[in-house]
Amino acid sequence: MRRRSHLHPLPPGVAPRFLRTHDAAAFLGLSGRTLEKHRCTGTGPVFRKLGGRVVYAIDDLEAWAAERARNSTSDPGRRLSPNDSGSSPSSPTRRR
């Protein structure tokens, strides 16, 4: 049985702000398992835990997808570490 994204139906004309993992993955064109793996490795979109549920804001999903835009297959893009939120491109990195 598939879990529903919302416990209560939304009024007509009101769009959801948050999506559960399965729906967020479908929104991005990924499998739910791929999104779960991204979440575990810290390479996925920002998520929230509301109660025991993992949810994704639609704005965060769109921002995460936009960060991965490329102009060609040889364009490596900006490399992000799992701890890098992408908010400050000039932030210092630690050396070990």
C-alpha positions as CSV (number, residue, x, y, z in Angstrom):
1,M,0.0,0.0,0.0
2,R,1.4,3.4,-1.0
3,R,1.8,6.0,1.7
4,R,0.0,9.3,1.1
5,S,1.9,12.5,1.1
6,H,-0.6,14.3,3.3
7,L,-2.6,13.2,6.3
8,H,-5.4,15.6,5.5
9,P,-6.6,16.7,2.0
10,L,-5.6,20.2,1.1
11,P,-8.3,22.7,0.2
12,P,-8.9,23.3,-3.5
13,G,-6.3,25.6,-5.0
14,V,-3.7,25.1,-2.3
15,A,-0.4,23.5,-3.4
16,P,1.6,21.3,-1.0
17,R,4.7,22.9,0.5
18,F,6.3,19.6,1.5
19,L,6.6,16.3,-0.2
20,R,7.4,12.9,1.3
21,T,10.4,10.9,-0.1
22,H,8.5,9.0,-2.7
23,D,6.7,12.1,-4.1
24,A,9.9,14.2,-3.9
25,A,11.8,11.5,-5.9
26,A,9.0,11.5,-8.5
27,F,9.2,15.3,-8.7
28,L,12.9,15.0,-9.5
29,G,12.6,12.1,-11.8
30,L,14.5,9.8,-9.4
31,S,13.6,6.6,-7.6
32,G,12.8,6.9,-3.9
33,R,15.8,4.7,-3.1
34,T,18.2,7.0,-5.0
35,L,16.9,10.0,-3.0
36,E,17.3,8.0,0.2
37,K,20.9,7.2,-0.7
38,H,21.6,10.9,-1.5
39,R,20.1,11.8,2.0
40,C,22.4,9.2,3.7
41,T,25.5,10.5,2.0
42,G,24.7,14.1,2.4
43,T,24.6,14.8,-1.4
44,G,20.9,15.3,-1.7
45,P,18.5,18.2,-1.3
46,V,17.8,19.7,2.1
47,F,15.2,17.8,4.0
48,R,13.3,18.1,7.2
49,K,12.1,15.7,9.8
50,L,8.6,16.5,11.0
51,G,7.8,14.0,13.7
52,G,9.2,10.8,12.3
53,R,8.6,11.8,8.7
54,V,11.2,13.0,6.2
55,V,9.9,15.7,4.0
56,Y,11.3,18.0,1.3
57,A,10.2,21.5,0.6
58,I,9.5,22.0,-3.1
59,D,11.7,25.1,-3.2
60,D,14.6,23.1,-1.9
61,L,14.1,20.4,-4.5
62,E,14.0,23.0,-7.3
63,A,17.2,24.6,-5.9
64,W,19.0,21.3,-5.6
65,A,18.1,20.4,-9.2
66,A,19.1,23.9,-10.5
67,E,22.6,23.5,-8.8
68,R,23.2,20.5,-11.0
69,A,22.5,22.3,-14.3
70,R,25.3,21.7,-16.9
71,N,26.0,23.0,-20.4
72,S,27.6,19.9,-21.7
73,T,28.5,16.3,-20.7
74,S,32.1,17.4,-20.1
75,D,31.1,20.2,-17.7
76,P,32.1,18.9,-14.2
77,G,30.2,21.7,-12.4
78,R,31.1,22.7,-8.9
79,R,32.1,19.9,-6.7
80,L,30.3,19.9,-3.4
81,S,31.4,17.9,-0.4
82,P,28.7,16.3,1.8
83,N,29.3,19.1,4.4
84,D,29.1,21.9,1.9
85,S,25.7,23.5,1.7
86,G,26.7,25.6,-1.3
87,S,25.8,28.8,0.5
88,S,29.3,30.2,0.6
89,P,31.6,29.5,-2.3
90,S,34.6,31.1,-0.6
91,S,34.3,29.2,2.7
92,P,37.6,27.8,3.9
93,T,38.2,24.0,3.7
94,R,39.8,22.0,6.3
95,R,42.9,19.9,5.6
96,R,43.5,16.6,7.4
